[in-house]
Amino acid sequence: MKKIILSLVFGFGVLQISAQTTWYDPLEGDVPHIEGRAWNTENAKNYHRLPDRAKDLVRPVVWWLSTNSTGLNIPFYCNAPQIEVQMVLSRVNQAQNMPLIATAGVDMYVTDCHGVTDWNACPASMSIPTNGNDTVRFVYKDLEYHNIHQRGSMYRLFLPLLSEVKSLKIGIPDSCELKWAPVTQERPIVVYGTSIAQGIAASRPAMAWSSQVARRTDTPVINLGFSGNALGDREVYDLISEIDAQLFVIDCMPNMYPVNDSIVARTVYGVEKIRSVSQSPILLVENCGYTYGKTNAPIENECVVTNRELKKAYEEILRRGIPGVYYMTKEEIGLTPDSQVDGWHASDLGMSLYANAYEKKINEILGRKILSKFSPVRQRREPDQYEWAERHEQILEQNKTTDPEILMIGNSITHYWSGNPYCARHAGPKSWEKLFKGKRVSNLGMGWDRIENVFWRLYHGELDNCSPQKIFMFVGTNNLQLNSNEEIVEGLIGLADLIKQKQPQAHLYVTCIYPRRGQEERVLQLNTLLKQKMKVEDKVTILDINQKLLQPDGKINESFFSDGLHPNEKGYEVIASQLKEFVK
């Protein structure tokens, strides 16, 4: 990785820095370290949202708007107490209904090693010149880390909503560490929409509703909002259909009044174009309504007319038998009189109401049933052993390329057994090879995973692109210090239900929580409760092999464990011998 080392002293306001600084450029490498857009490889050296070839395909104003960096974000890990961002814009666009930080600034969020359910905003000192080609500077000071290691936290840097970024660098003290987080292979949610989707009039880049949804669901969201120009253009739909998305959102009605006589034709074309290449769900969204509509009849009429035509389009789509198309009404969005800045564009309150409605709808469409005690979250508790997000990406790739017959879902006990994706630390390779000889197996174990982390992984693609015959689930021991037996059992049943939903053809083997030193009696009680509450049905088997790992007095057999929790080679041999008849 190319690094530029220099001493910085600049004297504007509070931004006084004098230290050796290492600079990192997100555009370095073959694929830029940018999330929130398709065509990432094609756009290797810029921050545009559409591929360069689109310039000759779409209307000029759509192309110009696509060079705005709204929705793009840069994920990275860092342990520095101070992070500086320097950015040069080709132009600084200002809007009367938006602060300069939203149109031409950046916005940084962070989550700790345990993956909190909501990302935390980082305050900054800033300098934003109003002329293009001048350097925009943001400095984040006195950053604290609440991790169980010294390798830092995960950040997301959100880029401007209404300006074109020419260059960007992230600087940290050279004694600290910055590492790019992997750009995910997970299929994104694609949003085609208006200025409201683009983020106007949010107060900060990350407050755009699409960015809020991206943070809340921890799912990549591609923002194709084009202010005033979401007219259902065929050329835009043709480009959108190139994207391998898990959900397509069409939210164009606030711009469609000028072409209301062709809303039906344009919407049906878009849906049919997408459906010709993808079976992913499509969500049609009504005009959210205008605050001023209550006092201005012509403005209110725009909302009424566009929504009437969209409903006609939806009915025509249903009549044609096009599957997987959903509908969201203005009432579901639920804007209030105080939620718009100028009668049209959502304030931060309005953006949050939008995000609430979308989050609920997305979870319904994608079948994400969120348990209150186990909201899906990522983690990064063992970066010195392995990078959790990188292993997740390896699993996604392996499932696509090998179509495994068997999936082994678990925590460190599964992760450090053996198998692929390969891990340098493995304690039972001989028993693994003997047990699975001749079979295609994916090891979906992750060190220090809890139930909520496994939910995250399964909701984010680790059961996609494969058709396993058998799935073994070994989860729960890392929740013993945080949750009651009843809660853990509820979580395990929820995971089992999710696995059955996503892989109905597979036989699921739910393995009781293995015994661990000092917790033998509690684990016994927990497993007894699991057997009582989990519904045993066709293609679901509960496996309890713990007796083979215990002594006659009920304590663990220390000769089978390396540390009272993790099996050694001998312990893995015992486990393999008990699983042998089910692996056949």
BAFIPA-177456 format. One record per residue (C-alpha): chain; residue in one letter; x, y, z. Coordinates in steps of 0.5 Angstrom, whole numbers, always signed. Each point is the difference from the previous one (the first is absolute). Layout:
# residues N
chain / resn / u / v / w
A / a / X / Y / Z
...
This chain:
# residues 584
chain / resn / u / v / w
A / m / +0 / +0 / +0
A / k / +3 / +7 / -2
A / k / +1 / +4 / +6
A / i / +2 / +8 / +0
A / i / +3 / +2 / +6
A / l / +1 / +8 / +2
A / s / -1 / +5 / +5
A / l / -6 / +4 / +0
A / v / -1 / +7 / +3
A / f / -6 / +4 / -2
A / g / -3 / +5 / +4
A / f / -7 / +1 / -1
A / g / -4 / +1 / +6
A / v / +0 / -6 / +5
A / l / +4 / -5 / -5
A / q / +7 / +1 / +2
A / i / +4 / -7 / -1
A / s / +7 / -1 / +0
A / a / +2 / -7 / -1
A / q / +2 / -5 / -4
A / t / -6 / -3 / -4
A / t / -1 / -6 / -5
A / w / -5 / +1 / -5
A / y / -4 / -5 / -3
A / d / -4 / +1 / -7
A / p / -6 / -4 / -1
A / l / +1 / -1 / -7
A / e / +6 / -3 / +0
A / g / +0 / -7 / -2
A / d / -3 / -4 / -6
A / v / -7 / +1 / +3
A / p / -2 / +6 / +4
A / h / -1 / +0 / +8
A / i / -7 / +2 / -1
A / e / -7 / -2 / +2
A / g / -7 / +2 / -3
A / r / +1 / +0 / -7
A / a / +0 / -5 / -6
A / w / +5 / +0 / -5
A / n / +5 / +0 / +5
A / t / +6 / -3 / -5
A / e / -3 / +5 / -6
A / n / +1 / +6 / +5
A / a / +7 / -2 / +3
A / k / +2 / +7 / +0
A / n / -6 / +5 / +1
A / y / -5 / +0 / +5
A / h / -6 / +0 / -5
A / r / -6 / -4 / +1
A / l / -2 / -2 / -7
A / p / +6 / -3 / -5
A / d / +4 / +5 / -4
A / r / -4 / -4 / -6
A / a / -7 / +3 / +2
A / k / +2 / +7 / -2
A / d / -2 / -1 / -7
A / l / -6 / -4 / +2
A / v / -4 / +4 / +5
A / r / -2 / +7 / +0
A / p / +5 / +5 / +1
A / v / -3 / +3 / +7
A / v / +0 / -8 / +2
A / w / +7 / -1 / -1
A / w / +2 / +7 / +3
A / l / -4 / -2 / +6
A / s / +3 / -7 / +0
A / t / +7 / +3 / +1
A / n / -3 / +2 / +7
A / s / +3 / -5 / +5
A / t / -6 / -1 / +4
A / g / -1 / -6 / +4
A / l / +7 / -2 / -1
A / n / +4 / -2 / +6
A / i / +7 / -3 / +2
A / p / +1 / -5 / +5
A / f / +6 / -1 / +4
A / y / +3 / -2 / +6
A / c / +4 / +5 / +4
A / n / +3 / +0 / +8
A / a / +3 / +8 / -1
A / p / -2 / +5 / +5
A / q / -1 / +5 / -6
A / i / -2 / -1 / -7
A / e / +0 / +5 / -5
A / v / -3 / +0 / -7
A / q / +2 / +5 / -5
A / m / -4 / +0 / -7
A / v / +0 / +4 / -6
A / l / -7 / +2 / -4
A / s / +0 / +1 / -7
A / r / -6 / +5 / +2
A / v / -4 / +2 / +7
A / n / -7 / +0 / -1
A / q / -4 / +4 / +5
A / a / -8 / -1 / +1
A / q / -4 / +5 / +4
A / n / -3 / -6 / +3
A / m / +6 / -3 / +3
A / p / +6 / +1 / +4
A / l / +7 / +0 / -4
A / i / +2 / -6 / +4
A / a / -5 / -4 / -3
A / t / +1 / +2 / -7
A / a / +8 / +1 / +0
A / g / +2 / -4 / +7
A / v / +1 / -7 / +2
A / d / -3 / -3 / +6
A / m / +3 / -6 / +4
A / y / -3 / -5 / +4
A / v / +3 / -6 / +4
A / t / -1 / -6 / +4
A / d / +4 / -4 / +5
A / c / +2 / -7 / +0
A / h / -7 / -3 / +2
A / g / -3 / +3 / -6
A / v / -6 / +5 / +4
A / t / -6 / +0 / -4
A / d / +0 / +7 / -1
A / w / +6 / +3 / -3
A / n / +3 / +6 / +4
A / a / +1 / +7 / -3
A / c / +7 / +3 / +1
A / p / +0 / +8 / +1
A / a / +6 / +4 / -4
A / s / +3 / +7 / -1
A / m / -1 / +2 / -7
A / s / +2 / +4 / -6
A / i / -4 / +1 / -6
A / p / +2 / +5 / -5
A / t / -6 / +2 / -5
A / n / +5 / -1 / -6
A / g / +1 / -6 / -4
A / n / +7 / -2 / +0
A / d / +2 / +2 / +7
A / t / +1 / -5 / +5
A / v / -6 / -2 / +5
A / r / +3 / -2 / +7
A / f / -3 / -4 / +5
A / v / +3 / -2 / +7
A / y / -2 / -5 / +5
A / k / +3 / +1 / +6
A / d / +1 / -4 / +7
A / l / -3 / -6 / -3
A / e / -1 / -6 / +6
A / y / -1 / -7 / -1
A / h / -4 / -5 / +4
A / n / +3 / -6 / -3
A / i / +3 / -7 / +3
A / h / +6 / +1 / -4
A / q / +5 / +6 / -3
A / r / -2 / -1 / -7
A / g / -5 / +6 / +0
A / s / -7 / +0 / -3
A / m / -4 / +0 / -6
A / y / -2 / +7 / -4
A / r / -4 / +2 / -5
A / l / +2 / +6 / -4
A / f / -7 / +3 / -4
A / l / +2 / +5 / -5
A / p / -4 / +6 / -3
A / l / -7 / +0 / -2
A / l / +0 / +5 / -5
A / s / +8 / +1 / -3
A / e / +5 / -3 / -4
A / v / +6 / -3 / +4
A / k / +6 / +0 / -4
A / s / +5 / -2 / +5
A / l / +0 / -3 / +7
A / k / +5 / -2 / +5
A / i / -1 / -2 / +8
A / g / +6 / +2 / +4
A / i / +2 / -3 / +7
A / p / +6 / +0 / +4
A / d / +6 / -5 / -2
A / s / +0 / -3 / +6
A / c / -7 / -3 / -1
A / e / -4 / -5 / -5
A / l / -5 / +1 / -5
A / k / -2 / -6 / -4
A / w / -5 / +0 / -5
A / a / -6 / -4 / +1
A / p / -2 / -5 / -5
A / v / -5 / +3 / -5
A / t / -6 / -5 / +0
A / q / -2 / -5 / -5
A / e / -7 / +0 / +3
A / r / -6 / +2 / -5
A / p / -2 / +7 / +1
A / i / -7 / +3 / +1
A / v / +0 / +5 / -6
A / v / -4 / +7 / +1
A / y / -3 / +3 / -7
A / g / -3 / +7 / +3
A / t / +0 / +7 / +0
A / s / +3 / +6 / +4
A / i / -3 / -3 / +6
A / a / +4 / -7 / -1
A / q / +6 / +4 / -2
A / g / +0 / +3 / +7
A / i / -3 / +7 / -1
A / a / -1 / +4 / +5
A / a / +4 / -5 / +6
A / s / +5 / +4 / +4
A / r / +6 / -5 / -1
A / p / +2 / -5 / -5
A / a / -2 / -6 / +4
A / m / -7 / +3 / +2
A / a / -3 / -2 / -7
A / w / -5 / -5 / +1
A / s / +4 / -5 / -4
A / s / +6 / +1 / +4
A / q / -4 / -1 / +6
A / v / -3 / -6 / -2
A / a / +7 / -3 / -2
A / r / +3 / +1 / +7
A / r / -7 / -3 / +3
A / t / +0 / -6 / -4
A / d / +8 / +0 / -1
A / t / -2 / -2 / -7
A / p / +3 / +4 / -6
A / v / -5 / +5 / -3
A / i / +2 / +3 / -7
A / n / -3 / +7 / -1
A / l / -3 / +2 / -7
A / g / -3 / +6 / +2
A / f / +0 / +5 / -5
A / s / -3 / +7 / +2
A / g / -6 / +2 / -4
A / n / +2 / -5 / -5
A / a / -3 / -7 / +2
A / l / -5 / +0 / -6
A / g / +0 / -8 / -1
A / d / +5 / +1 / -6
A / r / +1 / -7 / -4
A / e / +8 / +1 / +0
A / v / +0 / +1 / +8
A / y / -4 / -7 / +0
A / d / +4 / -3 / -5
A / l / +6 / +2 / +5
A / i / -3 / -2 / +6
A / s / -2 / -7 / -3
A / e / +8 / -1 / +0
A / i / +0 / -1 / +7
A / d / +0 / -6 / +4
A / a / -5 / +3 / +6
A / q / -3 / -4 / +5
A / l / -6 / +6 / +0
A / f / -2 / +5 / -5
A / v / -3 / +6 / +3
A / i / -4 / +5 / -5
A / d / -1 / +7 / +3
A / c / -1 / +4 / -5
A / m / -7 / +3 / +0
A / p / +2 / +7 / +3
A / n / +3 / +2 / -7
A / m / -5 / -4 / -4
A / y / -6 / +5 / +0
A / p / +3 / +4 / -7
A / v / -1 / -7 / -3
A / n / -6 / -3 / +4
A / d / -3 / -2 / -7
A / s / +6 / -5 / -1
A / i / +1 / -3 / +8
A / v / -4 / -6 / -2
A / a / +4 / -2 / -6
A / r / +7 / +3 / +3
A / t / -1 / -4 / +6
A / v / -2 / -7 / -3
A / y / +6 / +1 / -5
A / g / +5 / +1 / +6
A / v / -3 / -6 / +4
A / e / +0 / -5 / -6
A / k / +7 / +2 / -2
A / i / +2 / -2 / +7
A / r / -4 / -6 / +0
A / s / +3 / -2 / -6
A / v / +7 / -1 / +3
A / s / -2 / -1 / +7
A / q / -5 / -3 / +5
A / s / +2 / +4 / +6
A / p / -6 / +4 / +3
A / i / -2 / +7 / -3
A / l / -3 / +5 / +5
A / l / -4 / +6 / -3
A / v / -1 / +6 / +4
A / e / -5 / +5 / +0
A / n / +1 / +8 / +0
A / c / +1 / +1 / +8
A / g / -5 / +7 / +0
A / y / +2 / +7 / +1
A / t / -1 / +4 / +6
A / y / -2 / +6 / -4
A / g / -6 / -4 / -3
A / k / -4 / +1 / +5
A / t / +0 / +7 / -1
A / n / +1 / +0 / -8
A / a / -5 / -4 / -4
A / p / +4 / -1 / -7
A / i / +6 / -2 / +4
A / e / -4 / -5 / +4
A / n / -3 / -2 / -7
A / e / +7 / -2 / -2
A / c / +0 / -6 / +5
A / v / -7 / -2 / -1
A / v / +2 / -1 / -8
A / t / +6 / -3 / +1
A / n / -2 / -5 / +5
A / r / -6 / -2 / -4
A / e / +4 / -1 / -6
A / l / +5 / -4 / +4
A / k / -6 / -5 / +3
A / k / -2 / -1 / -8
A / a / +7 / -2 / -1
A / y / +0 / -5 / +6
A / e / -7 / -3 / -2
A / e / +3 / -1 / -8
A / i / +6 / -3 / +3
A / l / -4 / -5 / +4
A / r / -5 / -1 / -6
A / r / +6 / -2 / -4
A / g / +2 / -5 / +5
A / i / +7 / +3 / +2
A / p / +2 / -3 / +7
A / g / +4 / +3 / +5
A / v / -3 / +7 / +0
A / y / -2 / +4 / +6
A / y / -3 / +7 / +2
A / m / +1 / +5 / +5
A / t / -5 / +6 / +1
A / k / +1 / +7 / +3
A / e / -3 / -2 / +6
A / e / +5 / -5 / +1
A / i / +5 / +5 / +0
A / g / -3 / +4 / +5
A / l / +2 / +7 / -1
A / t / -2 / +5 / +5
A / p / -1 / +8 / -1
A / d / +7 / +1 / +3
A / s / +4 / -5 / -4
A / q / +1 / +4 / -6
A / v / +5 / +6 / -1
A / d / -4 / +4 / -6
A / g / -6 / -4 / -1
A / w / +3 / -5 / -4
A / h / +7 / -2 / +2
A / a / +0 / -4 / +7
A / s / +4 / +2 / +6
A / d / +4 / -4 / +4
A / l / -6 / -2 / +3
A / g / -4 / -2 / -6
A / m / +7 / -4 / -2
A / s / -1 / -4 / +6
A / l / -7 / -1 / -1
A / y / +1 / -2 / -7
A / a / +6 / -5 / +3
A / n / -5 / -3 / +5
A / a / -5 / -1 / -6
A / y / +5 / -3 / -4
A / e / +4 / -4 / +5
A / k / -7 / -3 / +2
A / k / -2 / -2 / -7
A / i / +7 / -3 / -2
A / n / +0 / -4 / +6
A / e / -7 / -3 / -2
A / i / +2 / -1 / -7
A / l / +6 / -3 / +1
A / g / -2 / -5 / +6
A / r / +4 / +3 / +5
A / k / -4 / -1 / +7
A / i / +4 / +4 / +5
A / l / +0 / -3 / +7
A / s / +1 / +5 / +5
A / k / +5 / -3 / +4
A / f / +4 / -2 / -6
A / s / +0 / +6 / -5
A / p / +5 / -2 / -6
A / v / +7 / +3 / +1
A / r / +7 / -1 / -3
A / q / +6 / -1 / +5
A / r / +7 / +1 / +0
A / r / +3 / -3 / +6
A / e / +6 / -4 / -2
A / p / +3 / +4 / -5
A / d / +7 / -3 / +2
A / q / -3 / -6 / -2
A / y / -4 / +1 / -6
A / e / -4 / +6 / -3
A / w / -7 / -2 / +1
A / a / -3 / +4 / -6
A / e / +6 / -3 / -5
A / r / -2 / -7 / +2
A / h / -8 / +2 / -1
A / e / +2 / +2 / -7
A / q / +4 / -7 / -1
A / i / -6 / -4 / +2
A / l / -4 / +4 / -5
A / e / +5 / -1 / -6
A / q / +1 / -8 / +2
A / n / -8 / -1 / +0
A / k / +0 / +3 / -7
A / t / +6 / -4 / -3
A / t / -1 / -7 / +4
A / d / -7 / -1 / +1
A / p / +1 / -4 / +7
A / e / -3 / -6 / +2
A / i / +0 / +2 / +7
A / l / +1 / +6 / +4
A / m / +2 / +0 / +7
A / i / -2 / +7 / +4
A / g / +3 / +1 / +6
A / n / +5 / +4 / +4
A / s / +7 / -1 / +2
A / i / -1 / -7 / +2
A / t / -2 / -1 / -8
A / h / +5 / +5 / -3
A / y / +6 / -2 / +3
A / w / -2 / -8 / -1
A / s / +3 / +0 / -7
A / g / -3 / +1 / -8
A / n / -1 / +6 / -4
A / p / +0 / +6 / -1
A / y / +7 / -2 / +3
A / c / +2 / +2 / +7
A / a / +7 / +0 / +2
A / r / -2 / -2 / +7
A / h / -3 / -7 / +0
A / a / +0 / -5 / +5
A / g / -3 / -6 / -3
A / p / +2 / -1 / -7
A / k / +0 / -7 / +0
A / s / -6 / -2 / +3
A / w / -4 / +5 / -5
A / e / +4 / -3 / -6
A / k / -2 / -7 / +2
A / l / -8 / +2 / +2
A / f / -1 / +4 / -7
A / k / +4 / -3 / -5
A / g / -2 / +0 / -7
A / k / -6 / +5 / +2
A / r / +0 / +8 / -1
A / v / +0 / +3 / +6
A / s / +0 / +8 / +2
A / n / +2 / +2 / +7
A / l / -5 / +5 / +2
A / g / +3 / +1 / +7
A / m / +3 / +7 / +3
A / g / +4 / +0 / +6
A / w / -4 / +4 / +6
A / d / -6 / +0 / -4
A / r / -7 / +1 / +4
A / i / -7 / -2 / -2
A / e / -1 / +7 / -2
A / n / +6 / +0 / -5
A / v / -2 / -6 / -3
A / f / -7 / +3 / -1
A / w / +4 / +6 / -4
A / r / +4 / -5 / -4
A / l / -6 / -4 / -2
A / y / -4 / +6 / -2
A / h / +6 / +2 / -4
A / g / +1 / -5 / -5
A / e / +3 / -6 / +3
A / l / -5 / -5 / -2
A / d / -1 / +3 / -7
A / n / +3 / -3 / -6
A / c / +0 / -7 / +2
A / s / -5 / -6 / +1
A / p / +3 / -4 / +6
A / q / -2 / -7 / +2
A / k / +1 / +1 / +7
A / i / +2 / +5 / +5
A / f / +3 / +0 / +7
A / m / -1 / +5 / +5
A / f / +4 / +1 / +6
A / v / -1 / +7 / +3
A / g / -2 / +3 / +7
A / t / +6 / -1 / +5
A / n / +2 / +7 / -1
A / n / -7 / +3 / +2
A / l / +1 / -4 / +7
A / q / +3 / +7 / +3
A / l / -5 / +4 / -3
A / n / -7 / -3 / +0
A / s / -5 / -5 / +4
A / n / -1 / -7 / -2
A / e / -7 / +2 / -3
A / e / +3 / +5 / -4
A / i / +5 / -4 / -3
A / v / -5 / -5 / -2
A / e / -4 / +5 / -3
A / g / +6 / +2 / -4
A / l / +2 / -7 / -2
A / i / -7 / -2 / -2
A / g / +0 / +7 / -4
A / l / +6 / -2 / -4
A / a / -3 / -7 / -1
A / d / -6 / +3 / -3
A / l / +4 / +5 / -5
A / i / +4 / -6 / -2
A / k / -6 / -4 / -2
A / q / -3 / +6 / -3
A / k / +6 / +1 / -5
A / q / +2 / -7 / -1
A / p / -6 / -4 / +1
A / q / +3 / -6 / -4
A / a / +6 / -1 / +5
A / h / -1 / -4 / +6
A / l / +2 / +4 / +6
A / y / +4 / -3 / +6
A / v / -1 / +5 / +6
A / t / +6 / -2 / +5
A / c / -1 / +1 / +7
A / i / +5 / +5 / +3
A / y / +7 / -4 / +2
A / p / +2 / +0 / +7
A / r / +5 / +5 / +3
A / r / +4 / +0 / +6
A / g / -4 / +3 / +6
A / q / -7 / +0 / -4
A / e / -1 / -7 / +0
A / e / -7 / +0 / +4
A / r / -2 / +6 / -4
A / v / +1 / -2 / -7
A / l / -3 / -7 / +2
A / q / -7 / +4 / +2
A / l / +1 / +5 / -6
A / n / +0 / -7 / -4
A / t / -6 / -3 / +3
A / l / -4 / +6 / -1
A / l / +2 / +1 / -7
A / k / -2 / -8 / -1
A / q / -7 / +2 / +3
A / k / -1 / +6 / -4
A / m / +3 / -1 / -7
A / k / -6 / -3 / -4
A / v / +3 / -7 / -3
A / e / -2 / -1 / -7
A / d / +1 / -2 / -7
A / k / +7 / +1 / -2
A / v / +2 / +3 / +7
A / t / +4 / -4 / +5
A / i / +3 / +2 / +7
A / l / +7 / -3 / +1
A / d / +2 / -1 / +7
A / i / +7 / -3 / +1
A / n / +2 / +4 / +6
A / q / +1 / -7 / +4
A / k / +6 / -2 / -4
A / l / +3 / +6 / +2
A / l / -1 / +0 / +8
A / q / +3 / -4 / +5
A / p / -5 / -5 / +5
A / d / +0 / +6 / +5
A / g / -3 / +5 / -6
A / k / +6 / +4 / +0
A / i / +3 / +1 / -7
A / n / +6 / -5 / -2
A / e / +6 / +5 / +0
A / s / +4 / -5 / -4
A / f / -5 / +2 / -6
A / f / +1 / +7 / +1
A / s / +5 / +5 / -1
A / d / -3 / +6 / +5
A / g / -6 / -3 / +3
A / l / -4 / +2 / -6
A / h / +3 / -1 / -7
A / p / +2 / -7 / -2
A / n / +7 / -3 / -1
A / e / +1 / -5 / -6
A / k / -2 / -6 / +5
A / g / -7 / +4 / +1
A / y / -1 / +1 / -7
A / e / +1 / -7 / -1
A / v / -6 / -1 / +5
A / i / -4 / +5 / -3
A / a / +1 / -3 / -7
A / s / -1 / -7 / +2
A / q / -7 / +2 / +2
A / l / -2 / +4 / -6
A / k / +2 / -6 / -5
A / e / -6 / -3 / -1
A / f / -4 / +7 / -1
A / v / +5 / +2 / -5
A / k / -1 / -6 / -5
